[in-house]
């Protein structure tokens, strides 16, 4: 109890520091090819290659995120073995963001989780170097190529799929219309490098990671240390003042048996619903509520349509994650559809729903496991930096594959209210 109180106290102090810093940096410097960390960054995927900010000197932008949830969820299963959940506040989460314009076309990003569900202590989530010009080598060096190209290198989230642009990244929940992320949450922080090409609405990404979430150089008899390869092809264009269309297809491949298992389990901050599917004897953890098949030799594809017509907005996921035949086969399919209506003079209000389902088998010919989730809710951007959202969530575990586990007949549902500050 004392530890929880101390964590609450420390998180509150850190949050106050973030807010104070936000006031001090009310006039944040403009950065090149940068996604704003507020409502202006909504529905921004890869930052544009359009050069709209002139470089004059090194610019440092200090930002942050703060999120607090009020949770009222009930849960049950066939064994009647789950803990009772009350109605109360969750421990707030906070991020510290540092973005630096180092040179013309050269930018650095660093994010630190000040407090998260899984780690109440501060620790670095990751960072990267984004290169949009090579003028630091020689003015105008490969300018024709770099006008359409971007090189990103670091240890951070890499660009597989489009869902990671809309998810909550610990306390940065301002782009997520709901509280939870997707059930198969494609997000990992690994050492990576990627090349992005953007021209006339067309998009291409090719990249590589080392396949490791926890970095080390130790090799033992169980280590094969094979790299992961990923890519994306797509089209994104504002076809008229009222109509925008984006369609992308992404792929991810890892043939290692000890690497590549993190693509659906790399969010070390923890899932967004607290203490769900936790049993009376302590079986549970900070990642319950989402699903990671942990296939050892994984191939995944994700297709994402995004359509916005005036205030009406649709985002979808079709995703298949499959295991190799050598590892016993098996595959899971994720489907998701999110329909929102944004309204108000600046589209500061929204209402909508999301349906997300995952189904499949851990190995070939095994019994089917299925998870279904429904979110209904809405939100209000009180300012471009402050928002509040309310949702109803219902998640069910179905299929014979859950027999004999705590998930058999498992279900949780209830209300969440989340307040978010990002700057």
Secondary structure, 3 states (H helix, E strand, C coil): CHHHHHHHHHHHHHHHHHHHHHHHCCCCCCCCCCCCCCHHHCCCCCCCCCCCCCCCCCEEEEEEEEEEEEEEEEEECCCCCECCCCEEECCCEEEEEEEEEEECCEEEEEEEEEECCCCCCCEEEEEEEEECCCCCCCCCCCHHHHCCEEEEEEEEECCCCCHHHCCCECCECCCCCCCCCCCCCCCCEEEEEEEEEEECCEEEEEEEECCCCCCCCCCCCCCCCCCEEEEEEEEEEECCCCEEEEEEEEEEEECCCCCCCCCCCCCCCCCCCCCCCCECCCCCCCCCCCCCCCCCCEEEEEEEEEEEECCEEEEEEEEEEEECHHHCCCEEEEEEEEEEEEECCCCCEEEEEEEEEEEEECCCCCCCEEEEEEEEEEEEECCCCEEEEEEEEEEEEECHHHCCCCCCCCEEEEEEEEEEEEC
